[in-house]
Amino acid sequence: MQKKWLAIVDIDQIHSYIFETDRLKEIAGASSLLDEINRNKIKELYEEIQQDGDKLLVNGGGITKAVFADCKRAKEFGCQAANLYPKHTYSATATWHMEEFQNGDI
């Protein structure tokens, strides 16, 4: 069986970031900013890195899961995706993890 790698990126303390203030405009803005990163920036990054055999499984709600046929691409994706949050928000952070599995396990 072929080995693959699952890369998972998860926003840290998403509720603390969104509800850091009690101002509705700021709450909506924080939520919108995270949504922009999730829906567009992460997807653009994936499309730049992905090759045949890779698949974006989940991307939304503060979590991204993608399968890569190559360990190096999985690591590159996880690291760069997690760095998008502090880069675009200055205070939100994300944690990423990569796990090797055999094709068919997921």
C-alpha positions in Angstrom: 0.0 0.0 0.0 1.1 3.5 -0.8 2.0 5.9 2.1 0.3 9.2 2.3 0.4 12.1 4.8 -2.6 13.9 6.4 -1.9 17.5 7.3 -4.3 19.1 9.8 -4.3 22.9 10.6 -6.5 24.1 13.5 -7.0 27.7 14.7 -6.0 28.0 18.3 -8.6 29.3 20.7 -10.9 30.5 18.0 -13.6 31.8 20.3 -11.1 33.8 22.4 -9.9 35.5 19.2 -13.4 36.3 17.9 -14.9 37.3 21.2 -11.9 39.2 22.5 -14.1 42.3 22.5 -17.7 43.0 23.1 -18.0 45.3 20.1 -20.2 43.7 17.5 -18.3 45.3 14.5 -15.0 43.9 15.8 -16.5 40.5 16.4 -18.0 40.4 12.9 -14.7 41.6 11.5 -12.6 39.0 13.3 -15.0 36.3 12.2 -14.9 37.6 8.6 -11.1 37.7 8.6 -10.8 34.1 9.7 -13.4 33.1 7.1 -11.4 34.8 4.4 -8.2 33.0 5.4 -10.0 29.7 5.6 -12.0 29.9 2.4 -9.5 31.8 0.2 -5.9 32.0 1.5 -5.7 28.3 2.6 -7.3 27.1 -0.7 -4.9 29.3 -2.8 -2.0 27.8 -0.8 -3.3 24.3 -1.3 -3.7 24.9 -5.1 -0.1 26.1 -5.3 1.3 23.1 -3.5 -0.9 20.2 -4.5 0.0 17.7 -7.1 -1.6 14.4 -8.4 -2.6 12.2 -5.5 -3.3 15.1 -3.1 -6.7 16.0 -1.8 -8.2 18.8 0.2 -10.7 17.1 2.5 -12.0 19.8 4.8 -11.5 23.5 4.8 -13.8 25.6 7.0 -14.9 26.4 10.5 -11.3 26.9 11.7 -9.9 23.5 10.6 -8.3 22.3 7.4 -7.5 18.7 6.5 -5.5 17.7 3.4 -4.0 14.5 2.2 -0.6 14.6 0.4 1.2 11.9 -1.5 4.5 13.5 -0.5 5.8 14.2 3.0 7.6 17.3 2.0 4.5 18.9 0.5 2.4 18.0 3.6 5.0 19.7 5.8 5.2 22.7 3.6 1.5 23.1 3.5 1.0 22.7 7.3 3.7 25.2 8.1 2.7 27.8 5.6 -1.0 27.4 6.3 -0.5 27.9 10.1 1.6 31.0 9.4 -1.2 32.6 7.4 -3.2 33.3 10.6 -0.7 35.5 12.5 0.4 37.1 9.2 -3.1 38.3 8.4 -4.6 38.8 11.9 -1.5 39.7 14.0 -3.0 37.8 17.0 -4.7 34.6 15.8 -2.6 31.5 15.7 -3.0 28.0 14.4 -1.4 24.7 15.2 -0.7 22.0 12.6 0.1 18.4 12.7 1.1 15.8 10.1 0.4 12.1 10.3 1.6 9.3 8.0 -1.0 6.6 7.0 -1.4 3.9 4.5 -3.7 4.5 1.5 -7.1 3.2 2.4 -6.9 4.0 6.2 -8.8 7.2 5.8 
